[in-house]
Amino acid sequence: DYITARVVYYEIEPLLVSKLYLPTPEGSRLAPLLLPGLQPLLSEMRATVAPRWAQRLLESVLSTCSIAVAAVIELPDRRFFPMHAPMLDEDVGSLGEFFLSEAHGVLEEDVVRSSLRFLHALSAQACGPAVAIEARRRSEISRWI
């Protein structure tokens, strides 16, 4: 847990709090802001951690990143409208794609998708009730497909 806390809260948290979605949601997106700084940290983890521990560590970093992004979305100085819903959904998707590619097969797609499900719902909710209802409906349909 120390490694996860160090990576997320000490290495990338300042970027999240001070820049993510500021001054406008379109002005500072998640992928160009966060992922370049996170990539070398994940590479270092994969290179130094025993393979049997890598999956648990990467899952922990992904979960903690998701919680940190959720906290930023809920900050009072962040404002989202229905037009931002596709952008936020894309940002959450890019976070998942990033972890899948950087994990080099250590993380399963279902694990990543499950870790990000609440973030998809929260980002839809941040954009307004109508967007949240539609996102919930799509989520229920995708479970059956």
TIRO-2110 file (N, C-alpha, C; in Angstrom, 1 decimal):
// TIRO-2110
0.8, -1.2, 0.0, N, 1, A
0.0, 0.0, 0.0, CA, 1, A
0.9, 1.3, 0.0, C, 1, A
2.0, 1.2, 0.6, N, 2, A
2.9, 2.3, 0.6, CA, 2, A
3.3, 2.7, -0.8, C, 2, A
3.6, 1.7, -1.7, N, 3, A
4.0, 2.0, -3.0, CA, 3, A
2.9, 2.7, -3.8, C, 3, A
1.7, 2.2, -3.6, N, 4, A
0.5, 2.7, -4.3, CA, 4, A
0.3, 4.2, -3.8, C, 4, A
0.3, 4.4, -2.5, N, 5, A
0.1, 5.7, -2.0, CA, 5, A
1.2, 6.7, -2.5, C, 5, A
2.5, 6.2, -2.6, N, 6, A
3.5, 7.1, -3.1, CA, 6, A
3.3, 7.5, -4.5, C, 6, A
3.0, 6.5, -5.3, N, 7, A
2.8, 6.7, -6.8, CA, 7, A
1.6, 7.7, -7.0, C, 7, A
0.5, 7.4, -6.4, N, 8, A
-0.7, 8.2, -6.7, CA, 8, A
-0.7, 9.5, -5.9, C, 8, A
-0.5, 9.4, -4.6, N, 9, A
-0.8, 10.7, -3.9, CA, 9, A
0.4, 11.6, -3.8, C, 9, A
1.6, 11.1, -4.0, N, 10, A
2.8, 12.0, -4.0, CA, 10, A
3.3, 12.3, -5.4, C, 10, A
3.2, 11.4, -6.3, N, 11, A
3.8, 11.6, -7.7, CA, 11, A
2.8, 12.3, -8.6, C, 11, A
1.5, 11.8, -8.6, N, 12, A
0.6, 12.4, -9.6, CA, 12, A
-0.5, 13.2, -9.0, C, 12, A
-0.8, 13.1, -7.7, N, 13, A
-1.9, 13.9, -7.1, CA, 13, A
-1.8, 15.4, -7.3, C, 13, A
-0.6, 16.0, -7.2, N, 14, A
-0.5, 17.5, -7.5, CA, 14, A
-1.0, 17.8, -8.9, C, 14, A
-0.8, 17.0, -9.9, N, 15, A
-1.3, 17.3, -11.2, CA, 15, A
-2.8, 17.2, -11.3, C, 15, A
-3.3, 16.2, -10.6, N, 16, A
-4.7, 16.0, -10.6, CA, 16, A
-5.5, 17.1, -9.9, C, 16, A
-5.0, 17.5, -8.8, N, 17, A
-5.8, 18.6, -8.0, CA, 17, A
-5.6, 19.9, -8.6, C, 17, A
-4.4, 20.3, -9.1, N, 18, A
-4.2, 21.6, -9.6, CA, 18, A
-4.5, 21.8, -11.1, C, 18, A
-4.6, 20.7, -11.8, N, 19, A
-4.7, 20.9, -13.3, CA, 19, A
-5.9, 20.2, -14.0, C, 19, A
-6.2, 19.0, -13.5, N, 20, A
-7.2, 18.2, -14.2, CA, 20, A
-8.5, 18.9, -14.3, C, 20, A
-9.0, 19.0, -15.5, N, 21, A
-10.3, 19.7, -15.9, CA, 21, A
-10.3, 21.2, -15.5, C, 21, A
-9.2, 21.8, -15.4, N, 22, A
-9.1, 23.2, -15.1, CA, 22, A
-8.4, 23.9, -16.2, C, 22, A
-8.7, 25.1, -16.7, N, 23, A
-9.8, 25.9, -16.2, CA, 23, A
-11.2, 25.5, -16.7, C, 23, A
-11.2, 24.6, -17.7, N, 24, A
-12.5, 24.0, -18.1, CA, 24, A
-12.2, 22.5, -18.3, C, 24, A
-13.3, 21.7, -18.4, N, 25, A
-13.1, 20.3, -18.6, CA, 25, A
-12.3, 20.0, -19.9, C, 25, A
-12.6, 20.8, -20.9, N, 26, A
-11.9, 20.5, -22.2, CA, 26, A
-10.4, 21.0, -22.1, C, 26, A
-10.1, 21.9, -21.2, N, 27, A
-8.8, 22.6, -21.1, CA, 27, A
-7.7, 21.7, -20.6, C, 27, A
-8.0, 20.7, -19.9, N, 28, A
-6.9, 19.8, -19.3, CA, 28, A
-7.5, 18.4, -19.1, C, 28, A
-7.3, 17.6, -20.1, N, 29, A
-7.9, 16.2, -20.1, CA, 29, A
-7.0, 15.3, -19.4, C, 29, A
-7.5, 14.2, -19.0, N, 30, A
-6.8, 13.2, -18.2, CA, 30, A
-5.6, 12.6, -18.9, C, 30, A
-5.8, 12.1, -20.1, N, 31, A
-4.7, 11.3, -20.8, CA, 31, A
-3.4, 12.2, -21.0, C, 31, A
-3.5, 13.3, -21.6, N, 32, A
-2.3, 14.1, -21.8, CA, 32, A
-1.6, 14.6, -20.5, C, 32, A
-2.4, 14.8, -19.5, N, 33, A
-1.9, 15.3, -18.2, CA, 33, A
-1.3, 14.2, -17.3, C, 33, A
-2.0, 13.1, -17.2, N, 34, A
-1.7, 12.1, -16.2, CA, 34, A
-0.8, 11.0, -16.7, C, 34, A
-1.2, 10.5, -17.9, N, 35, A
-0.6, 9.2, -18.3, CA, 35, A
0.9, 9.3, -18.6, C, 35, A
1.4, 10.4, -19.2, N, 36, A
2.9, 10.5, -19.4, CA, 36, A
3.7, 10.4, -18.1, C, 36, A
3.2, 10.9, -17.0, N, 37, A
3.9, 10.8, -15.8, CA, 37, A
3.7, 9.5, -15.1, C, 37, A
2.6, 8.8, -15.4, N, 38, A
2.3, 7.5, -14.7, CA, 38, A
3.1, 6.4, -15.4, C, 38, A
3.3, 6.5, -16.7, N, 39, A
3.9, 5.5, -17.5, CA, 39, A
5.3, 5.0, -17.0, C, 39, A
6.2, 6.0, -16.7, N, 40, A
7.5, 5.5, -16.2, CA, 40, A
7.4, 4.9, -14.8, C, 40, A
6.5, 5.3, -14.0, N, 41, A
6.3, 4.7, -12.7, CA, 41, A
5.8, 3.3, -12.8, C, 41, A
4.9, 3.0, -13.7, N, 42, A
4.4, 1.7, -13.8, CA, 42, A
5.5, 0.8, -14.4, C, 42, A
6.3, 1.3, -15.4, N, 43, A
7.4, 0.6, -15.9, CA, 43, A
8.4, 0.2, -14.8, C, 43, A
8.7, 1.1, -13.9, N, 44, A
9.6, 0.8, -12.9, CA, 44, A
9.0, -0.3, -11.9, C, 44, A
7.8, -0.2, -11.7, N, 45, A
7.1, -1.2, -10.8, CA, 45, A
7.2, -2.6, -11.4, C, 45, A
6.9, -2.7, -12.7, N, 46, A
7.0, -4.0, -13.4, CA, 46, A
8.4, -4.5, -13.4, C, 46, A
9.4, -3.6, -13.5, N, 47, A
10.8, -4.1, -13.6, CA, 47, A
11.3, -4.5, -12.2, C, 47, A
10.8, -4.0, -11.1, N, 48, A
11.4, -4.2, -9.8, CA, 48, A
10.6, -5.1, -8.9, C, 48, A
9.3, -5.3, -9.2, N, 49, A
8.4, -6.2, -8.4, CA, 49, A
8.4, -7.6, -8.9, C, 49, A
8.4, -8.5, -8.0, N, 50, A
8.3, -9.9, -8.4, CA, 50, A
7.0, -10.1, -9.2, C, 50, A
7.1, -10.9, -10.3, N, 51, A
5.9, -11.1, -11.1, CA, 51, A
4.6, -11.5, -10.4, C, 51, A
4.8, -12.4, -9.3, N, 52, A
3.6, -12.8, -8.6, CA, 52, A
2.9, -11.7, -7.8, C, 52, A
3.6, -10.6, -7.6, N, 53, A
3.1, -9.5, -6.8, CA, 53, A
2.6, -8.4, -7.8, C, 53, A
3.0, -8.4, -9.0, N, 54, A
2.8, -7.3, -9.9, CA, 54, A
1.3, -7.1, -10.2, C, 54, A
0.5, -8.2, -10.3, N, 55, A
-0.9, -8.0, -10.6, CA, 55, A
-1.6, -7.3, -9.4, C, 55, A
-1.3, -7.7, -8.2, N, 56, A
-2.0, -7.0, -7.1, CA, 56, A
-1.6, -5.6, -7.0, C, 56, A
-0.3, -5.3, -7.2, N, 57, A
0.2, -3.9, -7.1, CA, 57, A
-0.4, -3.1, -8.2, C, 57, A
-0.5, -3.5, -9.5, N, 58, A
-1.1, -2.8, -10.5, CA, 58, A
-2.6, -2.5, -10.3, C, 58, A
-3.3, -3.6, -9.8, N, 59, A
-4.7, -3.4, -9.5, CA, 59, A
-4.9, -2.3, -8.4, C, 59, A
-4.0, -2.3, -7.4, N, 60, A
-4.1, -1.3, -6.4, CA, 60, A
-3.8, 0.1, -6.9, C, 60, A
-2.8, 0.2, -7.8, N, 61, A
-2.6, 1.6, -8.4, CA, 61, A
-3.7, 2.0, -9.2, C, 61, A
-4.3, 1.1, -10.0, N, 62, A
-5.5, 1.5, -10.8, CA, 62, A
-6.6, 1.9, -9.9, C, 62, A
-6.9, 1.1, -8.9, N, 63, A
-8.0, 1.5, -8.0, CA, 63, A
-7.8, 2.8, -7.3, C, 63, A
-6.6, 3.1, -6.9, N, 64, A
-6.3, 4.3, -6.2, CA, 64, A
-6.3, 5.5, -7.2, C, 64, A
-5.9, 5.3, -8.4, N, 65, A
-6.0, 6.3, -9.4, CA, 65, A
-7.4, 6.7, -9.7, C, 65, A
-8.2, 5.6, -9.8, N, 66, A
-9.7, 5.9, -10.0, CA, 66, A
-10.3, 6.7, -8.9, C, 66, A
-10.0, 6.3, -7.6, N, 67, A
-10.5, 7.1, -6.5, CA, 67, A
-10.0, 8.5, -6.5, C, 67, A
-8.8, 8.7, -6.9, N, 68, A
-8.2, 10.1, -7.0, CA, 68, A
-8.9, 10.9, -8.1, C, 68, A
-9.1, 10.3, -9.2, N, 69, A
-9.8, 11.0, -10.3, CA, 69, A
-11.3, 11.3, -9.9, C, 69, A
-11.9, 10.4, -9.2, N, 70, A
-13.3, 10.6, -8.7, CA, 70, A
-13.3, 11.8, -7.7, C, 70, A
-12.3, 11.8, -6.9, N, 71, A
-12.3, 13.0, -5.9, CA, 71, A
-12.1, 14.3, -6.6, C, 71, A
-11.3, 14.3, -7.7, N, 72, A
-11.2, 15.5, -8.5, CA, 72, A
-12.5, 15.9, -9.2, C, 72, A
-13.2, 14.9, -9.7, N, 73, A
-14.5, 15.2, -10.4, CA, 73, A
-15.5, 15.8, -9.4, C, 73, A
-15.4, 15.4, -8.2, N, 74, A
-16.3, 15.9, -7.1, CA, 74, A
-15.9, 17.2, -6.5, C, 74, A
-14.7, 17.8, -6.8, N, 75, A
-14.3, 19.0, -6.3, CA, 75, A
-15.2, 20.2, -6.6, C, 75, A
-15.5, 21.1, -5.7, N, 76, A
-16.4, 22.2, -6.0, CA, 76, A
-16.1, 23.1, -7.1, C, 76, A
-14.8, 23.2, -7.4, N, 77, A
-14.4, 24.1, -8.5, CA, 77, A
-14.4, 23.4, -9.9, C, 77, A
-14.9, 22.2, -10.0, N, 78, A
-15.0, 21.5, -11.3, CA, 78, A
-16.5, 21.5, -11.6, C, 78, A
-16.8, 22.0, -12.8, N, 79, A
-18.1, 22.1, -13.3, CA, 79, A
-18.3, 21.3, -14.6, C, 79, A
-19.3, 20.4, -14.6, N, 80, A
-19.5, 19.6, -15.8, CA, 80, A
-21.0, 19.8, -16.2, C, 80, A
-21.2, 19.7, -17.5, N, 81, A
-22.5, 19.8, -18.1, CA, 81, A
-22.8, 18.6, -19.0, C, 81, A
-24.0, 18.3, -19.4, N, 82, A
-24.3, 17.2, -20.3, CA, 82, A
-23.4, 17.0, -21.5, C, 82, A
-22.9, 18.2, -22.0, N, 83, A
-22.0, 18.1, -23.2, CA, 83, A
-20.7, 17.5, -22.9, C, 83, A
-20.3, 17.5, -21.6, N, 84, A
-19.0, 16.9, -21.2, CA, 84, A
-19.0, 15.4, -21.0, C, 84, A
-20.2, 14.8, -21.0, N, 85, A
-20.3, 13.4, -20.7, CA, 85, A
-19.5, 12.5, -21.6, C, 85, A
-19.6, 12.7, -22.9, N, 86, A
-18.7, 11.8, -23.8, CA, 86, A
-17.2, 12.0, -23.5, C, 86, A
-16.8, 13.2, -23.2, N, 87, A
-15.4, 13.5, -22.9, CA, 87, A
-14.9, 12.8, -21.7, C, 87, A
-15.7, 12.9, -20.6, N, 88, A
-15.4, 12.2, -19.4, CA, 88, A
-15.4, 10.7, -19.5, C, 88, A
-16.3, 10.2, -20.3, N, 89, A
-16.4, 8.7, -20.6, CA, 89, A
-15.1, 8.3, -21.3, C, 89, A
-14.7, 9.1, -22.3, N, 90, A
-13.5, 8.8, -23.1, CA, 90, A
-12.3, 8.9, -22.1, C, 90, A
-12.2, 9.8, -21.2, N, 91, A
-11.1, 9.9, -20.3, CA, 91, A
-11.0, 8.7, -19.4, C, 91, A
-12.1, 8.2, -18.9, N, 92, A
-12.1, 7.0, -18.1, CA, 92, A
-11.7, 5.8, -18.9, C, 92, A
-12.2, 5.7, -20.1, N, 93, A
-11.8, 4.7, -21.1, CA, 93, A
-10.3, 4.7, -21.4, C, 93, A
-9.8, 5.9, -21.5, N, 94, A
-8.3, 6.0, -21.8, CA, 94, A
-7.5, 5.5, -20.6, C, 94, A
-8.0, 5.8, -19.4, N, 95, A
-7.3, 5.3, -18.2, CA, 95, A
-7.2, 3.8, -18.2, C, 95, A
-8.4, 3.2, -18.5, N, 96, A
-8.4, 1.7, -18.6, CA, 96, A
-7.5, 1.1, -19.7, C, 96, A
-7.6, 1.7, -20.9, N, 97, A
-6.7, 1.3, -22.0, CA, 97, A
-5.2, 1.4, -21.6, C, 97, A
-4.9, 2.5, -20.9, N, 98, A
-3.5, 2.7, -20.5, CA, 98, A
-3.1, 1.6, -19.6, C, 98, A
-3.9, 1.3, -18.6, N, 99, A
-3.5, 0.2, -17.6, CA, 99, A
-3.4, -1.1, -18.3, C, 99, A
-4.3, -1.4, -19.2, N, 100, A
-4.2, -2.7, -20.0, CA, 100, A
-2.9, -2.8, -20.8, C, 100, A
-2.6, -1.7, -21.5, N, 101, A
-1.4, -1.7, -22.3, CA, 101, A
-0.1, -1.7, -21.5, C, 101, A
0.0, -0.9, -20.4, N, 102, A
1.2, -0.8, -19.6, CA, 102, A
1.4, -2.1, -18.7, C, 102, A
0.3, -2.8, -18.4, N, 103, A
0.4, -4.0, -17.6, CA, 103, A
1.0, -5.2, -18.3, C, 103, A
1.0, -5.1, -19.7, N, 104, A
1.6, -6.1, -20.5, CA, 104, A
1.0, -7.5, -20.2, C, 104, A
-0.3, -7.6, -20.1, N, 105, A
-1.0, -8.8, -19.9, CA, 105, A
-1.2, -9.2, -18.4, C, 105, A
-0.6, -8.4, -17.5, N, 106, A
-0.7, -8.8, -16.1, CA, 106, A
-2.2, -8.6, -15.6, C, 106, A
-2.8, -7.5, -16.1, N, 107, A
-4.2, -7.2, -15.7, CA, 107, A
-5.2, -7.7, -16.7, C, 107, A
-6.2, -8.4, -16.3, N, 108, A
-7.3, -8.8, -17.2, CA, 108, A
-8.2, -7.7, -17.5, C, 108, A
-8.8, -7.7, -18.7, N, 109, A
-9.7, -6.6, -19.1, CA, 109, A
-10.9, -6.5, -18.2, C, 109, A
-11.5, -7.7, -17.7, N, 110, A
-12.6, -7.6, -16.8, CA, 110, A
-12.3, -6.9, -15.5, C, 110, A
-11.1, -7.1, -15.0, N, 111, A
-10.6, -6.5, -13.7, CA, 111, A
-10.5, -5.0, -13.9, C, 111, A
-10.0, -4.6, -15.0, N, 112, A
-9.8, -3.1, -15.3, CA, 112, A
-11.2, -2.5, -15.5, C, 112, A
-12.1, -3.2, -16.2, N, 113, A
-13.4, -2.6, -16.5, CA, 113, A
-14.2, -2.5, -15.1, C, 113, A
-14.1, -3.5, -14.3, N, 114, A
-14.7, -3.5, -13.0, CA, 114, A
-14.2, -2.4, -12.1, C, 114, A
-12.9, -2.2, -12.1, N, 115, A
-12.3, -1.1, -11.3, CA, 115, A
-12.7, 0.3, -11.7, C, 115, A
-13.1, 0.4, -13.0, N, 116, A
-13.5, 1.7, -13.5, CA, 116, A
-15.0, 2.0, -13.6, C, 116, A
-15.8, 0.9, -13.3, N, 117, A
-17.3, 1.0, -13.4, CA, 117, A
-17.8, 2.2, -12.6, C, 117, A
-17.4, 2.3, -11.3, N, 118, A
-17.9, 3.4, -10.5, CA, 118, A
-17.5, 4.8, -11.0, C, 118, A
-16.3, 4.9, -11.7, N, 119, A
-15.8, 6.1, -12.2, CA, 119, A
-16.7, 6.5, -13.4, C, 119, A
-17.0, 5.6, -14.2, N, 120, A
-18.0, 5.9, -15.3, CA, 120, A
-19.3, 6.4, -14.8, C, 120, A
-19.8, 5.8, -13.8, N, 121, A
-21.1, 6.2, -13.2, CA, 121, A
-21.0, 7.6, -12.6, C, 121, A
-19.9, 7.8, -11.9, N, 122, A
-19.7, 9.1, -11.2, CA, 122, A
-19.5, 10.2, -12.2, C, 122, A
-18.8, 10.0, -13.3, N, 123, A
-18.6, 11.0, -14.3, CA, 123, A
-19.9, 11.4, -15.0, C, 123, A
-20.7, 10.3, -15.2, N, 124, A
-22.1, 10.6, -15.8, CA, 124, A
-22.9, 11.4, -14.9, C, 124, A
-22.9, 11.1, -13.6, N, 125, A
-23.7, 11.8, -12.6, CA, 125, A
-23.2, 13.3, -12.5, C, 125, A
-21.9, 13.5, -12.6, N, 126, A
-21.4, 14.9, -12.5, CA, 126, A
-21.9, 15.7, -13.7, C, 126, A
-22.3, 15.1, -14.8, N, 127, A
-22.8, 15.8, -15.9, CA, 127, A
-24.3, 16.1, -15.9, C, 127, A
-24.9, 15.6, -14.9, N, 128, A
-26.4, 15.9, -14.7, CA, 128, A
-27.2, 14.6, -14.6, C, 128, A
-28.4, 14.7, -14.1, N, 129, A
-29.2, 13.6, -13.8, CA, 129, A
-29.6, 12.8, -15.1, C, 129, A
-29.9, 13.5, -16.2, N, 130, A
-30.3, 12.8, -17.4, CA, 130, A
-29.2, 12.0, -18.0, C, 130, A
-28.0, 12.5, -17.9, N, 131, A
-26.8, 11.7, -18.3, CA, 131, A
-26.6, 10.5, -17.5, C, 131, A
-26.8, 10.6, -16.2, N, 132, A
-26.6, 9.5, -15.2, CA, 132, A
-27.6, 8.4, -15.5, C, 132, A
-28.8, 8.8, -15.8, N, 133, A
-29.9, 7.8, -16.0, CA, 133, A
-29.6, 7.0, -17.3, C, 133, A
-29.1, 7.7, -18.4, N, 134, A
-28.8, 7.1, -19.6, CA, 134, A
-27.6, 6.2, -19.4, C, 134, A
-26.6, 6.6, -18.7, N, 135, A
-25.4, 5.8, -18.4, CA, 135, A
-25.8, 4.5, -17.6, C, 135, A
-26.7, 4.6, -16.7, N, 136, A
-27.1, 3.5, -15.9, CA, 136, A
-27.8, 2.5, -16.8, C, 136, A
-28.6, 3.0, -17.7, N, 137, A
-29.4, 2.1, -18.7, CA, 137, A
-28.4, 1.4, -19.6, C, 137, A
-27.4, 2.1, -20.1, N, 138, A
-26.3, 1.5, -21.0, CA, 138, A
-25.6, 0.4, -20.2, C, 138, A
-25.3, 0.7, -18.9, N, 139, A
-24.5, -0.2, -18.1, CA, 139, A
-25.3, -1.5, -17.9, C, 139, A
-26.6, -1.4, -17.7, N, 140, A
-27.5, -2.6, -17.5, CA, 140, A
-27.6, -3.4, -18.8, C, 140, A
-27.7, -2.7, -19.9, N, 141, A
-27.7, -3.4, -21.2, CA, 141, A
-26.4, -4.1, -21.4, C, 141, A
-25.3, -3.5, -21.2, N, 142, A
-24.0, -4.1, -21.5, CA, 142, A
-23.7, -5.3, -20.6, C, 142, A
-24.3, -5.4, -19.4, N, 143, A
-24.2, -6.6, -18.6, CA, 143, A
-24.8, -7.8, -19.2, C, 143, A
-25.8, -7.6, -20.0, N, 144, A
-26.6, -8.7, -20.6, CA, 144, A
-26.0, -9.1, -22.0, C, 144, A
-25.1, -8.3, -22.5, N, 145, A
-24.5, -8.6, -23.8, CA, 145, A
-23.3, -9.4, -23.7, C, 145, A
END
